[in-house]
Amino acid sequence: MHIVLPWFLPMALLTSILGLDSMRTPRETSLESRSEAHWLLVIMFLPLLIWLLVQFSQSSQVIP
């Protein structure tokens, strides 16, 4: 398997870790702030998810 954009993995992992850290910080108990925390988590994990999808989509193509 040929890894596509290997330099992007550390950046995507760091972004995900920062998103988890931000979500774990004490937040107000209101429903709105919890909803914002969940959206923050989803947005922060998107680069890692997209990177993983690219890895599997590129592996099915034959490189000449």
ZASE-160125 format. One record per residue: chain; x, y, z of N, C-alpha, C in turn; residue number from 0. Coordinates in nm, 4 decimals. Example, Ala and Ser with C-alpha at 12.3 -4.5 7.8 and 13.67 -1.06 7.14 Angstrom:
residues 2
<pt chain="A" n_x="1.3190" n_y="-0.5690" n_z="0.7800" ca_x="1.2300" ca_y="-0.4500" ca_z="0.7800" c_x="1.3200" c_y="-0.3300" c_z="0.7800" resi="0"/>
<pt chain="A" n_x="1.2850" n_y="-0.2250" n_z="0.7080" ca_x="1.3670" ca_y="-0.1060" ca_z="0.7140" c_x="1.2900" c_y="0.0030" c_z="0.7870" resi="1"/>
end
This chain:
residues 64
<pt chain="A" n_x="0.0846" n_y="-0.1183" n_z="0.0000" ca_x="0.0000" ca_y="0.0000" ca_z="0.0000" c_x="0.0887" c_y="0.1241" c_z="0.0000" resi="0"/>
<pt chain="A" n_x="0.0610" n_y="0.2122" n_z="-0.0892" ca_x="0.1353" ca_y="0.3372" ca_z="-0.1000" c_x="0.0618" c_y="0.4452" c_z="-0.0203" resi="1"/>
<pt chain="A" n_x="0.1286" n_y="0.5041" n_z="0.0769" ca_x="0.0656" ca_y="0.6066" ca_z="0.1602" c_x="0.0652" c_y="0.7395" c_z="0.0857" resi="2"/>
<pt chain="A" n_x="-0.0544" n_y="0.7977" n_z="0.0766" ca_x="-0.0713" ca_y="0.9254" ca_z="0.0083" c_x="-0.0653" c_y="1.0362" c_z="0.1132" resi="3"/>
<pt chain="A" n_x="0.0100" n_y="1.1403" n_z="0.0843" ca_x="0.0276" ca_y="1.2554" ca_z="0.1742" c_x="0.0674" c_y="1.2146" c_z="0.3166" resi="4"/>
<pt chain="A" n_x="0.1812" n_y="1.1507" n_z="0.3349" ca_x="0.2205" ca_y="1.1074" ca_z="0.4687" c_x="0.2456" c_y="1.2241" c_z="0.5647" resi="5"/>
<pt chain="A" n_x="0.2773" n_y="1.3407" n_z="0.5127" ca_x="0.3028" ca_y="1.4576" ca_z="0.5975" c_x="0.1747" c_y="1.5100" c_z="0.6614" resi="6"/>
<pt chain="A" n_x="0.0584" n_y="1.4727" n_z="0.6065" ca_x="-0.0683" ca_y="1.5240" ca_z="0.6563" c_x="-0.1146" c_y="1.4510" c_z="0.7819" resi="7"/>
<pt chain="A" n_x="-0.0690" n_y="1.3279" n_z="0.8032" ca_x="-0.1132" ca_y="1.2487" ca_z="0.9179" c_x="-0.0811" c_y="1.3152" c_z="1.0517" resi="8"/>
<pt chain="A" n_x="0.0419" n_y="1.3640" n_z="1.0768" ca_x="0.0666" ca_y="1.4296" ca_z="1.2062" c_x="-0.0204" c_y="1.5532" c_z="1.2279" resi="9"/>
<pt chain="A" n_x="-0.0451" n_y="1.6287" n_z="1.1219" ca_x="-0.1296" ca_y="1.7476" ca_z="1.1370" c_x="-0.2732" c_y="1.7086" c_z="1.1690" resi="10"/>
<pt chain="A" n_x="-0.3243" n_y="1.6053" n_z="1.1025" ca_x="-0.4612" ca_y="1.5609" ca_z="1.1272" c_x="-0.4751" c_y="1.5029" c_z="1.2678" resi="11"/>
<pt chain="A" n_x="-0.3756" n_y="1.4283" n_z="1.3122" ca_x="-0.3800" ca_y="1.3734" ca_z="1.4482" c_x="-0.3741" c_y="1.4845" c_z="1.5530" resi="12"/>
<pt chain="A" n_x="-0.2895" n_y="1.5833" n_z="1.5312" ca_x="-0.2794" ca_y="1.6944" ca_z="1.6247" c_x="-0.4112" c_y="1.7713" c_z="1.6322" resi="13"/>
<pt chain="A" n_x="-0.4737" n_y="1.7926" n_z="1.5180" ca_x="-0.6025" ca_y="1.8612" ca_z="1.5161" c_x="-0.7066" c_y="1.7820" c_z="1.5933" resi="14"/>
<pt chain="A" n_x="-0.7080" n_y="1.6499" n_z="1.5758" ca_x="-0.8032" ca_y="1.5651" ca_z="1.6478" c_x="-0.7780" c_y="1.5677" c_z="1.7977" resi="15"/>
<pt chain="A" n_x="-0.6526" n_y="1.5634" n_z="1.8369" ca_x="-0.6182" ca_y="1.5666" ca_z="1.9791" c_x="-0.6584" c_y="1.6999" c_z="2.0408" resi="16"/>
<pt chain="A" n_x="-0.6361" n_y="1.8082" n_z="1.9681" ca_x="-0.6771" ca_y="1.9392" ca_z="2.0190" c_x="-0.8287" c_y="1.9488" c_z="2.0322" resi="17"/>
<pt chain="A" n_x="-0.9014" n_y="1.8873" n_z="1.9394" ca_x="-1.0464" ca_y="1.8852" ca_z="1.9488" c_x="-1.0947" c_y="1.8074" c_z="2.0705" resi="18"/>
<pt chain="A" n_x="-1.0306" n_y="1.6934" n_z="2.0971" ca_x="-1.0665" ca_y="1.6160" ca_z="2.2161" c_x="-1.0357" c_y="1.6927" c_z="2.3436" resi="19"/>
<pt chain="A" n_x="-0.9218" n_y="1.7594" n_z="2.3450" ca_x="-0.8829" ca_y="1.8371" ca_z="2.4626" c_x="-0.9803" c_y="1.9519" c_z="2.4867" resi="20"/>
<pt chain="A" n_x="-1.0221" n_y="2.0168" n_z="2.3795" ca_x="-1.1170" ca_y="2.1269" ca_z="2.3936" c_x="-1.2524" c_y="2.0779" c_z="2.4417" resi="21"/>
<pt chain="A" n_x="-1.2908" n_y="1.9590" n_z="2.3999" ca_x="-1.4202" ca_y="1.9065" ca_z="2.4424" c_x="-1.4179" c_y="1.8624" c_z="2.5879" resi="22"/>
<pt chain="A" n_x="-1.3031" n_y="1.8167" n_z="2.6344" ca_x="-1.2929" ca_y="1.7693" ca_z="2.7729" c_x="-1.2868" c_y="1.8821" c_z="2.8745" resi="23"/>
<pt chain="A" n_x="-1.2502" n_y="2.0018" n_z="2.8319" ca_x="-1.2437" ca_y="2.1127" ca_z="2.9268" c_x="-1.3817" c_y="2.1379" c_z="2.9842" resi="24"/>
<pt chain="A" n_x="-1.3883" n_y="2.1821" n_z="3.1064" ca_x="-1.5190" ca_y="2.2036" ca_z="3.1698" c_x="-1.6033" c_y="2.3033" c_z="3.0914" resi="25"/>
<pt chain="A" n_x="-1.7221" n_y="2.2622" n_z="3.0589" ca_x="-1.8148" ca_y="2.3474" ca_z="2.9857" c_x="-1.9367" c_y="2.3721" c_z="3.0722" resi="26"/>
<pt chain="A" n_x="-2.0119" n_y="2.4719" n_z="3.0335" ca_x="-2.1357" ca_y="2.4996" ca_z="3.1044" c_x="-2.2299" c_y="2.3812" c_z="3.0862" resi="27"/>
<pt chain="A" n_x="-2.3247" n_y="2.3681" n_z="3.1729" ca_x="-2.4153" ca_y="2.2539" ca_z="3.1659" c_x="-2.5306" c_y="2.2757" c_z="3.0694" resi="28"/>
<pt chain="A" n_x="-2.5335" n_y="2.3878" n_z="3.0030" ca_x="-2.6440" ca_y="2.4137" ca_z="2.9103" c_x="-2.6345" c_y="2.3209" c_z="2.7890" resi="29"/>
<pt chain="A" n_x="-2.7482" n_y="2.2929" n_z="2.7315" ca_x="-2.7547" ca_y="2.2041" ca_z="2.6161" c_x="-2.6853" c_y="2.2650" c_z="2.4950" resi="30"/>
<pt chain="A" n_x="-2.6913" n_y="2.3951" n_z="2.4821" ca_x="-2.6297" ca_y="2.4625" ca_z="2.3679" c_x="-2.4784" c_y="2.4461" c_z="2.3687" resi="31"/>
<pt chain="A" n_x="-2.4149" n_y="2.4586" n_z="2.4830" ca_x="-2.2693" ca_y="2.4456" ca_z="2.4877" c_x="-2.2263" c_y="2.3007" c_z="2.4640" resi="32"/>
<pt chain="A" n_x="-2.3071" n_y="2.2053" n_z="2.5082" ca_x="-2.2752" ca_y="2.0654" ca_z="2.4791" c_x="-2.2857" c_y="2.0383" c_z="2.3300" resi="33"/>
<pt chain="A" n_x="-2.3866" n_y="2.0959" n_z="2.2670" ca_x="-2.4035" ca_y="2.0788" ca_z="2.1230" c_x="-2.2844" c_y="2.1391" c_z="2.0484" resi="34"/>
<pt chain="A" n_x="-2.2382" n_y="2.2546" n_z="2.0916" ca_x="-2.1214" ca_y="2.3168" ca_z="2.0299" c_x="-1.9974" c_y="2.2307" c_z="2.0490" resi="35"/>
<pt chain="A" n_x="-1.9846" n_y="2.1676" n_z="2.1642" ca_x="-1.8695" ca_y="2.0814" ca_z="2.1890" c_x="-1.8717" c_y="1.9598" c_z="2.0967" resi="36"/>
<pt chain="A" n_x="-1.9880" n_y="1.9044" n_z="2.0739" ca_x="-1.9966" ca_y="1.7897" ca_z="1.9841" c_x="-1.9651" c_y="1.8290" c_z="1.8402" resi="37"/>
<pt chain="A" n_x="-2.0131" n_y="1.9442" n_z="1.7967" ca_x="-1.9802" ca_y="1.9904" ca_z="1.6622" c_x="-1.8309" c_y="2.0193" c_z="1.6489" resi="38"/>
<pt chain="A" n_x="-1.7709" n_y="2.0726" n_z="1.7542" ca_x="-1.6270" ca_y="2.0968" ca_z="1.7527" c_x="-1.5521" c_y="1.9653" c_z="1.7338" resi="39"/>
<pt chain="A" n_x="-1.5957" n_y="1.8625" n_z="1.8026" ca_x="-1.5317" ca_y="1.7323" ca_z="1.7909" c_x="-1.5454" c_y="1.6759" c_z="1.6488" resi="40"/>
<pt chain="A" n_x="-1.6625" n_y="1.6890" n_z="1.5909" ca_x="-1.6846" ca_y="1.6405" ca_z="1.4541" c_x="-1.5957" c_y="1.7162" c_z="1.3557" resi="41"/>
<pt chain="A" n_x="-1.5917" n_y="1.8471" n_z="1.3696" ca_x="-1.5116" ca_y="1.9284" ca_z="1.2776" c_x="-1.3624" c_y="1.8989" c_z="1.2925" resi="42"/>
<pt chain="A" n_x="-1.3175" n_y="1.8762" n_z="1.4138" ca_x="-1.1748" ca_y="1.8520" ca_z="1.4354" c_x="-1.1313" c_y="1.7136" c_z="1.3855" resi="43"/>
<pt chain="A" n_x="-1.2236" n_y="1.6178" n_z="1.3790" ca_x="-1.1881" ca_y="1.4847" ca_z="1.3302" c_x="-1.2015" c_y="1.4717" c_z="1.1777" resi="44"/>
<pt chain="A" n_x="-1.2597" n_y="1.5705" n_z="1.1115" ca_x="-1.2770" ca_y="1.5625" ca_z="0.9664" c_x="-1.1455" c_y="1.5467" c_z="0.8892" resi="45"/>
<pt chain="A" n_x="-1.0390" n_y="1.6208" n_z="0.9201" ca_x="-0.9144" ca_y="1.6006" ca_z="0.8430" c_x="-0.8608" c_y="1.4578" c_z="0.8536" resi="46"/>
<pt chain="A" n_x="-0.8685" n_y="1.3993" n_z="0.9720" ca_x="-0.8206" ca_y="1.2618" ca_z="0.9883" c_x="-0.9091" c_y="1.1643" c_z="0.9113" resi="47"/>
<pt chain="A" n_x="-1.0388" n_y="1.1839" n_z="0.9157" ca_x="-1.1311" ca_y="1.0974" ca_z="0.8431" c_x="-1.1093" c_y="1.1075" c_z="0.6924" resi="48"/>
<pt chain="A" n_x="-1.0926" n_y="1.2280" n_z="0.6428" ca_x="-1.0692" ca_y="1.2465" ca_z="0.4990" c_x="-0.9369" c_y="1.1835" c_z="0.4573" resi="49"/>
<pt chain="A" n_x="-0.8344" n_y="1.1974" n_z="0.5412" ca_x="-0.7044" ca_y="1.1372" ca_z="0.5100" c_x="-0.7171" c_y="0.9855" c_z="0.5012" resi="50"/>
<pt chain="A" n_x="-0.7908" n_y="0.9254" n_z="0.5954" ca_x="-0.8091" ca_y="0.7807" ca_z="0.5919" c_x="-0.8878" c_y="0.7365" c_z="0.4685" resi="51"/>
<pt chain="A" n_x="-0.9897" n_y="0.8128" n_z="0.4305" ca_x="-1.0662" ca_y="0.7796" ca_z="0.3108" c_x="-0.9800" c_y="0.7856" c_z="0.1855" resi="52"/>
<pt chain="A" n_x="-0.8924" n_y="0.8832" n_z="0.1786" ca_x="-0.8033" ca_y="0.8951" ca_z="0.0626" c_x="-0.7082" c_y="0.7761" c_z="0.0556" resi="53"/>
<pt chain="A" n_x="-0.6628" n_y="0.7283" n_z="0.1690" ca_x="-0.5713" ca_y="0.6144" ca_z="0.1691" c_x="-0.6364" c_y="0.4919" c_z="0.1061" resi="54"/>
<pt chain="A" n_x="-0.7606" n_y="0.4650" n_z="0.1415" ca_x="-0.8266" ca_y="0.3464" ca_z="0.0899" c_x="-0.8770" c_y="0.3659" c_z="-0.0528" resi="55"/>
<pt chain="A" n_x="-0.9122" n_y="0.4866" n_z="-0.0897" ca_x="-0.9582" ca_y="0.5084" ca_z="-0.2266" c_x="-0.8414" c_y="0.5022" c_z="-0.3250" resi="56"/>
<pt chain="A" n_x="-0.7252" n_y="0.5449" n_z="-0.2843" ca_x="-0.6087" ca_y="0.5428" ca_z="-0.3714" c_x="-0.5502" c_y="0.4019" c_z="-0.3826" resi="57"/>
<pt chain="A" n_x="-0.5705" n_y="0.3159" n_z="-0.2859" ca_x="-0.5100" ca_y="0.1824" ca_z="-0.2902" c_x="-0.5749" c_y="0.0928" c_z="-0.3941" resi="58"/>
<pt chain="A" n_x="-0.6982" n_y="0.1259" n_z="-0.4371" ca_x="-0.7650" ca_y="0.0416" ca_z="-0.5364" c_x="-0.7213" c_y="0.0756" c_z="-0.6791" resi="59"/>
<pt chain="A" n_x="-0.6540" n_y="0.1856" n_z="-0.6998" ca_x="-0.6096" ca_y="0.2241" ca_z="-0.8322" c_x="-0.4749" c_y="0.1613" c_z="-0.8629" resi="60"/>
<pt chain="A" n_x="-0.4579" n_y="0.1238" n_z="-0.9880" ca_x="-0.3319" ca_y="0.0639" ca_z="-1.0313" c_x="-0.2395" c_y="0.1758" c_z="-1.0793" resi="61"/>
<pt chain="A" n_x="-0.1200" n_y="0.1791" n_z="-1.0242" ca_x="-0.0227" ca_y="0.2802" ca_z="-1.0651" c_x="0.0655" c_y="0.2193" c_z="-1.1737" resi="62"/>
<pt chain="A" n_x="0.0721" n_y="0.2813" n_z="-1.2901" ca_x="0.1514" ca_y="0.2241" ca_z="-1.4012" c_x="0.3003" c_y="0.2312" c_z="-1.3760" resi="63"/>
end
